[in-house]
Amino acid sequence: MENLKIKSNLIVQQQTLDIVRPLAQKIDWNDRLIGILGARGTGKTTLILQQLKSKYGLSNKALYITMDDIHFTTTSLANFAVEFRQSGGEILFIDEVHKYPNWATEIKNIYDFYKDLKIVFTGSSIVDISRQNVDLSRRAVQYELTGLSYREYLNFRGIIDLNALSLADILANHVEIANGIAGNFRPLQYLSDYFIHGYYPFFIENTATYHLRLEKVVRLIIEQDLQFIAGFNPHHSRKIYQLLYILSTNVPFKPNITNLSEKTGISRNMIIEYLHYLDNARLINSLTAAGKSISTLQKPDKIFLENTNLLFAISPTNTDKGSLREAFFMNQLKNAGYEVNAPLKGDFYVDNKYTFEIGGKNKSTKQLNGIEHAFYAIDDIEAGIGNKIPLWLFGLLA
């Protein structure tokens, strides 16, 4: 216990509080069991350390532990929690929970038996709480920490601090909003930088080595995180690399499962299953038609890399501007909580109501003629008119 407290104090002392993600304000920290999931590199550890430091400091009431600590190879989490509580502990911040065997069962037991002990845990986005062998989903309040929106990126860089917008705000008032904002800074000046290295918070440390670090993140997701999925074959890690690279060189990709199977040597059924895993790991975004089920047995209609930075890291010679625009649009809306599907006509169908076509400033507006609630998200313009909306504005949704 003493050794872990020393480690906790050290890492808490080193944590800065200068920039805090908006999710920290959305979380009700009074809940007894909180789960924060997300892809590697999005800042889950930073988020919980900032909360611990700002609320508890170096108090013995709170403790940060990580489940890949060697201590937990010989000590159970449940027994440690009891010892912590008996020594006056009130809240445990548990990092990388998916790396501990039977974590869901032990956390459930702690929650059920010790009403005066709170737990905040983080885990990979591959973790599906509802599919654990115990009913943890109705006990834990679950959040997802995504990468930075364009709005957050601007704030992180100290360029401008803007309020988040709703989709309804943008659709109804985009002309006034865009002109008002563009009077204070040049929104297009920074968008290309965001496309290249603005999604993961660690860009703030060093943009020169950003893509090397992002490549490492991708490797760790495939080589380590996917191993925690029941039934995953670790010998297929290299083939999944290959699959991801093929997708990155052809995005947006309309899956031909037979062709992918031939290129990778993975069976057709496993290809579909691995696409599902890559989606859960937040390496790709799968687009399906509205009303179509999303499951490990369902082939998506179209595939994008989850964010534009991945394209520059994995396949920098294939950074087609059209692909970047579409990947950005889908990413920003999905991360803001909107439902994005494949339309009958156009590029995206949002919240079962709005049809969007994505393009550059010379984009024709004939494609969506006759379609109700149709809009164009246009790159390379600061402000729009009518149903032509600047693409960058959709980066202010979260």
C-alpha positions as CSV (number, residue, x, y, z in Angstrom):
1,M,0.0,0.0,0.0
2,E,2.7,2.5,1.0
3,N,4.7,1.9,-2.2
4,L,1.6,2.5,-4.4
5,K,0.8,5.7,-2.4
6,I,4.3,7.0,-3.1
7,K,3.8,6.3,-6.8
8,S,0.4,7.9,-6.8
9,N,1.6,11.1,-5.1
10,L,4.5,11.3,-7.5
11,I,2.4,11.1,-10.6
12,V,-0.3,13.4,-9.1
13,Q,2.3,16.1,-8.3
14,Q,3.6,16.0,-11.9
15,Q,0.1,16.5,-13.4
16,T,-0.7,20.0,-14.7
17,L,-4.2,21.5,-14.5
18,D,-3.8,24.2,-17.1
19,I,-6.1,22.6,-19.8
20,V,-8.9,20.4,-18.7
21,R,-11.1,18.5,-21.2
22,P,-14.8,19.5,-21.3
23,L,-15.8,15.9,-20.4
24,A,-14.5,16.6,-16.9
25,Q,-17.4,19.1,-16.4
26,K,-20.0,16.7,-17.8
27,I,-19.1,13.8,-15.4
28,D,-21.0,13.7,-12.2
29,W,-18.1,12.8,-9.9
30,N,-20.5,12.1,-7.0
31,D,-21.5,8.8,-8.6
32,R,-20.1,5.7,-6.8
33,L,-18.9,3.9,-9.9
34,I,-17.7,5.8,-13.0
35,G,-16.2,4.2,-16.1
36,I,-14.3,6.4,-18.6
37,L,-13.5,4.5,-21.8
38,G,-11.7,5.6,-24.9
39,A,-9.0,4.9,-27.5
40,R,-5.3,5.0,-26.6
41,G,-3.8,8.5,-26.6
42,T,-7.0,10.4,-26.0
43,G,-6.1,11.5,-22.4
44,K,-8.0,9.2,-20.1
45,T,-5.2,9.0,-17.5
46,T,-4.7,12.8,-17.6
47,L,-8.4,13.3,-17.0
48,I,-8.6,11.2,-13.9
49,L,-5.3,12.6,-12.5
50,Q,-6.5,16.1,-12.9
51,Q,-9.7,15.3,-11.0
52,L,-7.8,13.6,-8.3
53,K,-5.3,16.5,-7.9
54,S,-8.0,19.3,-8.1
55,K,-10.4,17.6,-5.6
56,Y,-8.1,15.6,-3.2
57,G,-4.5,16.8,-3.8
58,L,-2.2,14.4,-1.9
59,S,-4.9,13.3,0.6
60,N,-4.9,9.7,1.8
61,K,-8.6,9.7,0.9
62,A,-7.8,9.2,-2.8
63,L,-5.4,7.0,-4.7
64,Y,-4.4,6.5,-8.3
65,I,-3.4,2.9,-9.3
66,T,-2.9,1.3,-12.7
67,M,-3.7,-2.3,-13.4
68,D,-0.5,-3.0,-15.3
69,D,1.4,-2.4,-12.1
70,I,3.4,-5.5,-11.1
71,H,1.8,-5.2,-7.6
72,F,-1.4,-6.6,-9.0
73,T,0.2,-9.8,-10.2
74,T,0.2,-11.1,-6.6
75,T,-2.5,-9.0,-5.0
76,S,-6.1,-9.0,-5.9
77,L,-7.9,-5.7,-6.7
78,A,-10.7,-6.6,-4.3
79,N,-8.3,-7.3,-1.3
80,F,-6.4,-4.1,-2.1
81,A,-9.6,-2.1,-2.1
82,V,-10.5,-3.4,1.3
83,E,-7.1,-2.5,2.7
84,F,-7.4,1.0,1.1
85,R,-10.8,1.5,2.6
86,Q,-9.7,0.4,6.1
87,S,-6.8,2.9,6.0
88,G,-9.3,5.8,5.4
89,G,-9.6,5.7,1.6
90,E,-12.7,7.0,0.0
91,I,-12.1,6.9,-3.8
92,L,-10.0,4.7,-6.0
93,F,-8.9,6.0,-9.5
94,I,-8.2,2.7,-11.4
95,D,-6.4,3.1,-14.7
96,E,-6.2,0.5,-17.6
97,V,-8.8,-1.7,-15.9
98,H,-9.1,-4.1,-18.9
99,K,-5.5,-5.3,-18.2
100,Y,-6.6,-7.0,-15.0
101,P,-8.3,-10.5,-15.2
102,N,-11.9,-10.6,-14.0
103,W,-11.8,-6.9,-13.4
104,A,-15.6,-6.6,-13.8
105,T,-16.4,-9.2,-11.2
106,E,-14.1,-7.7,-8.6
107,I,-15.3,-4.1,-9.2
108,K,-18.9,-5.3,-8.9
109,N,-18.2,-7.0,-5.6
110,I,-16.4,-3.9,-4.3
111,Y,-19.4,-1.8,-5.4
112,D,-22.0,-4.1,-3.8
113,F,-20.2,-4.6,-0.5
114,Y,-18.6,-1.2,0.3
115,K,-21.1,1.6,-0.2
116,D,-18.7,4.2,1.2
117,L,-16.0,3.5,-1.4
118,K,-16.1,5.2,-4.8
119,I,-14.4,3.9,-7.9
120,V,-13.5,5.7,-11.1
121,F,-11.9,3.4,-13.7
122,T,-10.6,3.9,-17.2
123,G,-10.4,1.3,-20.0
124,S,-9.9,0.8,-23.7
125,S,-12.8,1.6,-26.0
126,I,-12.8,-2.1,-26.9
127,V,-14.3,-2.8,-23.5
128,D,-18.0,-3.5,-23.7
129,I,-19.3,-3.3,-20.2
130,S,-22.7,-4.7,-21.2
131,R,-21.0,-7.9,-22.4
132,Q,-19.0,-8.7,-19.2
133,N,-20.0,-11.8,-17.4
134,V,-21.5,-9.7,-14.5
135,D,-24.1,-7.0,-14.7
136,L,-21.8,-4.0,-14.3
137,S,-23.5,-1.9,-16.9
138,R,-26.4,-0.9,-14.6
139,R,-24.1,-0.1,-11.8
140,A,-21.5,2.0,-13.6
141,V,-22.1,5.4,-15.2
142,Q,-20.1,5.2,-18.4
143,Y,-18.5,8.0,-20.5
144,E,-16.3,8.0,-23.6
145,L,-13.3,10.3,-24.0
146,T,-12.7,10.9,-27.7
147,G,-9.9,12.8,-29.4
148,L,-10.0,16.5,-29.6
149,S,-12.6,18.3,-31.6
150,Y,-11.4,21.2,-33.8
151,R,-12.8,23.5,-31.1
152,E,-10.8,21.8,-28.4
153,Y,-7.7,21.9,-30.6
154,L,-8.0,25.7,-31.0
155,N,-8.3,26.0,-27.2
156,F,-5.4,23.7,-26.5
157,R,-3.2,25.8,-28.8
158,G,-4.4,29.0,-27.1
159,I,-5.7,30.5,-30.3
160,I,-9.4,31.0,-29.3
161,D,-11.8,29.7,-26.7
162,L,-15.2,29.1,-28.4
163,N,-18.4,27.7,-27.0
164,A,-19.6,24.4,-28.3
165,L,-22.5,24.6,-30.8
166,S,-25.4,22.3,-31.5
167,L,-26.2,20.9,-34.9
168,A,-29.5,22.8,-34.8
169,D,-27.6,26.1,-34.1
170,I,-25.3,25.5,-37.1
171,L,-28.1,24.6,-39.5
172,A,-30.3,27.5,-38.6
173,N,-27.7,30.3,-37.9
174,H,-24.5,29.3,-39.6
175,V,-24.1,32.6,-41.6
176,E,-24.3,34.8,-38.5
177,I,-22.2,32.4,-36.4
178,A,-19.4,32.0,-39.0
179,N,-19.2,35.7,-39.8
180,G,-19.1,36.5,-36.0
181,I,-16.3,34.0,-35.3
182,A,-14.3,34.8,-38.5
183,G,-14.1,38.4,-37.3
184,N,-11.9,37.2,-34.4
185,F,-9.6,34.7,-36.1
186,R,-9.0,32.9,-39.4
187,P,-10.6,29.5,-39.0
188,L,-9.1,28.0,-42.2
189,Q,-5.6,28.9,-41.2
190,Y,-5.5,26.2,-38.5
191,L,-7.8,23.5,-40.0
192,S,-5.1,21.9,-42.2
193,D,-2.8,21.7,-39.1
194,Y,-5.7,20.0,-37.2
195,F,-6.1,17.5,-40.0
196,I,-2.4,16.5,-39.7
197,H,-1.7,16.5,-36.0
198,G,-4.5,18.0,-33.9
199,Y,-6.7,15.0,-32.8
200,Y,-4.7,13.5,-30.0
201,P,-3.8,15.8,-27.0
202,F,-0.1,14.7,-27.1
203,F,0.4,16.9,-30.1
204,I,1.1,19.7,-27.6
205,E,4.3,17.9,-26.5
206,N,6.1,17.7,-29.9
207,T,4.5,17.9,-33.4
208,A,7.8,16.9,-35.0
209,T,7.6,13.3,-33.5
210,Y,3.8,13.3,-33.4
211,H,3.2,10.7,-36.2
212,L,5.9,8.4,-34.9
213,R,4.1,8.4,-31.6
214,L,0.8,7.9,-33.3
215,E,2.2,4.9,-35.2
216,K,3.3,3.4,-31.8
217,V,-0.3,4.0,-30.5
218,V,-1.7,2.1,-33.4
219,R,0.8,-0.8,-32.9
220,L,-0.1,-1.0,-29.2
221,I,-3.8,-1.1,-29.9
222,I,-3.4,-4.0,-32.3
223,E,-0.7,-5.9,-30.5
224,Q,-2.0,-5.3,-26.9
225,D,-5.5,-3.9,-26.6
226,L,-7.1,-6.3,-29.0
227,Q,-5.7,-9.2,-27.0
228,F,-8.3,-8.5,-24.3
229,I,-11.2,-9.4,-26.7
230,A,-12.4,-12.9,-26.0
231,G,-11.6,-15.2,-28.9
232,F,-9.1,-12.9,-30.5
233,N,-6.3,-14.7,-32.3
234,P,-3.0,-12.8,-31.4
235,H,-1.3,-14.5,-34.3
236,H,-3.5,-12.4,-36.6
237,S,-2.0,-9.0,-35.4
238,R,0.2,-8.6,-38.4
239,K,-2.7,-9.4,-40.7
240,I,-4.8,-6.7,-39.0
241,Y,-1.9,-4.3,-39.6
242,Q,-2.2,-5.3,-43.3
243,L,-5.9,-4.9,-43.3
244,L,-5.7,-1.4,-41.7
245,Y,-3.1,-0.3,-44.3
246,I,-5.2,-1.6,-47.2
247,L,-8.1,0.4,-45.8
248,S,-6.0,3.5,-45.3
249,T,-4.8,3.5,-48.9
250,N,-8.4,3.3,-50.3
251,V,-10.5,5.4,-47.9
252,P,-13.4,6.0,-48.1
253,F,-13.5,2.3,-48.7
254,K,-16.5,0.3,-49.9
255,P,-15.7,-3.2,-48.5
256,N,-15.3,-6.0,-50.9
257,I,-14.9,-8.8,-48.3
258,T,-13.8,-11.5,-50.8
259,N,-11.1,-9.2,-52.2
260,L,-9.9,-8.3,-48.7
261,S,-9.8,-12.0,-47.7
262,E,-7.6,-12.8,-50.7
263,K,-5.2,-9.9,-50.0
264,T,-4.8,-10.6,-46.3
265,G,-5.3,-14.4,-46.1
266,I,-8.0,-13.9,-43.4
267,S,-11.3,-15.7,-43.9
268,R,-14.3,-13.7,-45.0
269,N,-16.1,-14.1,-41.6
270,M,-13.0,-13.0,-39.7
271,I,-12.5,-10.0,-41.9
272,I,-16.0,-8.7,-40.9
273,E,-15.2,-9.5,-37.3
274,Y,-11.9,-7.7,-37.4
275,L,-13.5,-4.6,-39.0
276,H,-15.8,-4.6,-36.0
277,Y,-12.8,-4.7,-33.6
278,L,-11.0,-1.9,-35.5
279,D,-14.2,0.2,-35.2
280,N,-14.4,-0.5,-31.4
281,A,-10.7,0.4,-31.1
282,R,-11.5,3.7,-32.7
283,L,-9.1,3.1,-35.6
284,I,-11.9,3.2,-38.3
285,N,-15.4,4.6,-38.6
286,S,-17.9,2.3,-40.2
287,L,-20.8,3.8,-42.1
288,T,-24.0,1.8,-42.5
289,A,-27.4,2.6,-43.8
290,A,-30.0,3.9,-41.4
291,G,-31.9,1.1,-39.8
292,K,-29.2,-1.4,-40.5
293,S,-27.9,-3.3,-37.5
294,I,-24.3,-2.8,-36.5
295,S,-22.8,-6.2,-35.4
296,T,-19.8,-8.4,-35.9
297,L,-21.7,-10.2,-38.7
298,Q,-22.7,-7.0,-40.6
299,K,-20.5,-5.6,-43.4
300,P,-20.4,-1.8,-43.3
301,D,-21.4,0.1,-46.4
302,K,-18.3,2.4,-46.3
303,I,-15.2,2.7,-44.1
304,F,-13.2,5.8,-43.1
305,L,-10.2,6.0,-40.8
306,E,-11.5,7.2,-37.5
307,N,-9.7,10.6,-37.7
308,T,-7.6,12.4,-40.3
309,N,-4.4,12.2,-38.3
310,L,-4.4,8.4,-38.7
311,L,-4.3,8.9,-42.5
312,F,-1.1,11.0,-42.3
313,A,0.5,8.5,-39.9
314,I,-0.4,5.3,-41.7
315,S,-0.5,6.3,-45.3
316,P,0.8,9.8,-45.8
317,T,1.0,9.5,-49.6
318,N,-2.7,8.9,-49.8
319,T,-4.1,12.0,-48.1
320,D,-6.7,12.8,-50.7
321,K,-8.5,16.1,-49.8
322,G,-11.9,14.6,-50.4
323,S,-11.2,11.7,-48.0
324,L,-9.9,14.1,-45.3
325,R,-13.0,16.2,-45.6
326,E,-15.4,13.3,-45.3
327,A,-13.4,11.7,-42.5
328,F,-13.4,15.0,-40.6
329,F,-17.2,15.5,-41.0
330,M,-18.1,12.0,-39.8
331,N,-15.6,12.1,-36.9
332,Q,-16.8,15.4,-35.6
333,L,-20.5,14.5,-35.7
334,K,-20.1,11.0,-34.2
335,N,-17.9,12.3,-31.4
336,A,-20.5,15.0,-30.6
337,G,-23.2,12.2,-30.2
338,Y,-25.0,12.5,-33.5
339,E,-26.1,9.4,-35.5
340,V,-24.4,9.2,-38.8
341,N,-25.5,6.8,-41.6
342,A,-25.2,6.2,-45.3
343,P,-27.8,8.0,-47.3
344,L,-29.7,7.0,-50.4
345,K,-28.2,10.1,-52.0
346,G,-25.4,12.3,-50.9
347,D,-22.5,11.5,-48.5
348,F,-24.1,11.3,-45.0
349,Y,-27.5,11.0,-43.4
350,V,-27.6,12.5,-39.9
351,D,-30.1,11.8,-37.1
352,N,-32.5,10.2,-39.6
353,K,-33.3,13.6,-40.9
354,Y,-30.5,15.6,-42.6
355,T,-28.7,14.7,-45.8
356,F,-25.2,16.2,-46.3
357,E,-22.9,16.4,-49.3
358,I,-19.2,17.2,-48.6
359,G,-17.0,19.1,-51.0
360,G,-14.8,22.1,-51.9
361,K,-15.8,25.7,-52.6
362,N,-16.6,24.9,-56.2
363,K,-18.9,22.1,-55.3
364,S,-22.1,22.0,-57.4
365,T,-25.4,22.3,-55.4
366,K,-27.4,20.1,-57.9
367,Q,-26.7,16.7,-56.3
368,L,-29.3,17.1,-53.5
369,N,-32.0,18.9,-55.5
370,G,-35.5,17.8,-54.4
371,I,-34.2,16.3,-51.1
372,E,-35.7,17.8,-47.9
373,H,-33.4,19.0,-45.2
374,A,-30.4,18.8,-47.5
375,F,-27.1,20.7,-46.8
376,Y,-23.6,21.1,-48.2
377,A,-20.6,21.1,-45.9
378,I,-18.1,23.1,-47.9
379,D,-14.3,23.3,-47.3
380,D,-12.2,26.4,-48.1
381,I,-14.8,29.0,-47.2
382,E,-15.0,31.0,-44.0
383,A,-18.7,31.7,-44.2
384,G,-21.6,30.2,-46.2
385,I,-25.0,31.1,-47.5
386,G,-28.3,29.2,-47.7
387,N,-27.7,25.5,-47.4
388,K,-24.0,25.8,-48.0
389,I,-22.2,25.6,-44.6
390,P,-18.5,26.0,-43.9
391,L,-17.0,22.5,-43.1
392,W,-14.9,23.9,-40.3
393,L,-18.1,24.9,-38.3
394,F,-18.9,21.3,-37.7
395,G,-15.6,21.1,-35.7
396,L,-17.3,23.2,-33.1
397,L,-19.9,20.6,-32.1
398,A,-18.1,19.2,-29.1
